Amino acid sequence: MNSRSDTAVILIGHGSRVPLAGANMEKVAARLREVETYAEVATCNMSRMKPFFPETLAEVANTNVSKIVVIPYFLHSGLHLVLDMPEMIKAEAEKYPGIKIVYGHSLGYDDAMVALVNRRIEESSGLPDIREVKLGKRDDYPLAKGEMEFVAMTPEEAKEYTDGHDHTHRH
């Protein structure tokens, strides 16, 4: 494995029905690959957009690594980071007992983020007023087969659509 370590990295994003929504995460992975520090650098998504975590983990695990660090490509510590993602990773990790699988830190806060946000503010100063911006249509971004749209409602409102059982799906 030349000078690379025996550690692989998986960046995991949310996924979206918007084509190329994960392009920036892919660019980050490509730059990490250029450095050639890690045995493998892969990307995947929790939902909506392939590849998904289980198949990506299987591919990476078959590259003869001893450790895989999974980095959530998320900024904020919501339910996906606190529960959904670690549950999914823990369940899949059972299939690979000989490999240490680490649930790493999300992007979260870093002093570098302040500089980045400031740069984005400066870059945005010449953009037009939002009222002048022509937006696409939501219908241009259909749900993938088998995906369902999230509709916000209270538990009381949801009772109208259920048979009395808890059918909540964390997503």
C-alpha positions in Angstrom: 0.0 0.0 0.0 2.9 2.5 -0.8 3.1 5.3 1.8 -0.6 5.4 2.6 -1.9 4.3 6.0 -4.2 1.3 6.5 -7.0 3.7 7.5 -9.9 4.5 5.1 -12.3 7.5 5.3 -15.9 7.6 4.4 -17.6 11.0 4.1 -21.3 10.6 4.6 -23.8 13.3 3.5 -27.5 13.6 3.8 -28.5 13.0 0.2 -30.9 15.0 -1.9 -33.2 14.7 -4.8 -31.4 17.6 -6.4 -28.9 16.3 -8.9 -25.3 16.9 -8.0 -26.2 18.1 -4.5 -23.2 16.2 -3.2 -20.7 17.6 -5.7 -18.9 19.7 -3.1 -18.5 16.7 -0.8 -17.1 14.8 -3.8 -14.6 17.6 -4.4 -13.4 17.5 -0.8 -13.0 13.7 -1.1 -11.0 14.1 -4.3 -8.6 16.6 -2.6 -8.2 14.1 0.3 -7.3 11.4 -2.2 -4.7 13.6 -3.8 -2.9 13.9 -0.5 -2.6 10.1 -0.5 -2.7 9.9 3.3 -5.5 7.4 3.5 -5.8 4.0 2.0 -9.2 4.9 0.6 -11.5 8.0 0.6 -15.1 7.3 -0.3 -18.4 9.3 -0.2 -22.0 8.2 0.3 -25.3 9.4 1.6 -27.8 8.6 4.3 -30.8 8.6 1.9 -32.2 9.9 -1.4 -29.0 9.8 -3.4 -26.8 6.8 -4.1 -24.4 5.5 -3.1 -25.8 4.7 0.3 -23.7 3.8 3.4 -24.1 0.0 3.5 -22.8 -0.6 0.0 -20.0 2.0 0.5 -18.9 0.5 3.7 -18.9 -3.0 2.1 -16.6 -1.7 -0.8 -14.2 0.1 1.6 -14.1 -2.8 4.0 -13.0 -5.1 1.1 -9.9 -2.9 0.5 -7.9 -4.6 3.2 -7.9 -1.7 5.7 -7.8 -2.1 9.5 -9.7 1.1 10.4 -12.5 3.1 8.8 -13.3 6.6 10.0 -16.8 7.8 9.0 -17.1 11.6 9.0 -20.6 13.0 8.9 -20.5 15.8 6.3 -23.0 17.8 8.4 -22.8 21.2 10.2 -25.4 20.9 12.9 -25.9 18.3 15.6 -29.5 17.3 14.9 -31.2 13.9 15.3 -29.4 12.5 12.3 -26.0 13.1 14.0 -27.0 12.2 17.5 -29.0 9.0 16.8 -29.9 8.1 13.2 -26.4 8.0 11.8 -24.7 6.3 14.7 -27.4 3.6 14.9 -27.1 2.9 11.1 -23.2 2.8 11.3 -23.3 0.6 14.4 -25.7 -1.9 12.8 -23.6 -2.1 9.6 -20.3 -2.4 11.6 -21.5 -5.8 13.0 -20.8 -7.2 9.5 -17.1 -6.3 9.7 -15.8 -7.5 13.1 -12.1 -7.4 12.0 -12.2 -3.7 11.2 -12.3 -0.9 13.7 -15.1 1.5 12.5 -15.0 5.0 14.1 -17.9 7.4 14.0 -16.0 10.7 13.7 -16.8 14.3 14.4 -19.1 16.2 12.1 -17.9 19.5 10.4 -19.6 21.5 13.2 -17.7 24.6 14.4 -14.2 25.4 13.7 -12.4 28.8 13.6 -11.9 28.2 9.9 -15.7 28.2 9.5 -15.8 31.9 10.6 -13.4 32.8 7.8 -15.4 30.8 5.3 -18.7 32.4 6.3 -17.1 35.8 6.1 -15.8 35.0 2.6 -19.3 33.9 1.6 -20.7 37.2 2.9 -18.2 39.1 0.8 -18.8 37.0 -2.3 -22.6 37.5 -1.9 -22.5 41.3 -1.6 -23.0 41.8 -5.4 -25.8 39.3 -5.8 -29.3 40.5 -6.8 -32.2 41.0 -4.5 -34.0 37.7 -3.9 -37.2 39.1 -5.4 -35.3 39.4 -8.7 -34.1 35.7 -8.7 -36.0 33.3 -10.9 -36.4 30.0 -9.1 -36.9 26.6 -10.6 -40.1 24.5 -10.0 -40.2 21.9 -7.2 -41.6 19.5 -9.8 -38.2 19.7 -11.5 -36.8 17.6 -8.6 -39.0 14.5 -8.2 -38.6 12.1 -5.4 -36.7 8.9 -6.2 -38.8 5.7 -6.5 -39.7 4.6 -3.0 -39.0 7.9 -1.3 -41.7 9.8 0.4 -42.0 13.5 1.0 -41.7 14.7 4.6 -44.8 16.6 5.7 -44.6 18.5 9.0 -47.6 17.8 11.3 -48.3 17.4 14.9 -48.9 13.9 16.4 -52.6 14.8 16.7 -52.8 15.7 13.0 -50.9 12.4 12.1 -53.6 10.3 13.9 -55.9 11.1 11.0 -53.6 9.1 8.7 -52.6 6.2 11.0 -54.3 3.1 12.4 -53.4 4.0 15.9 -49.9 2.5 15.7 -46.7 4.5 15.8 -45.5 4.6 12.2 -42.9 7.3 12.7 -39.9 7.1 10.6 -36.9 9.1 11.7 -35.4 10.8 8.7 
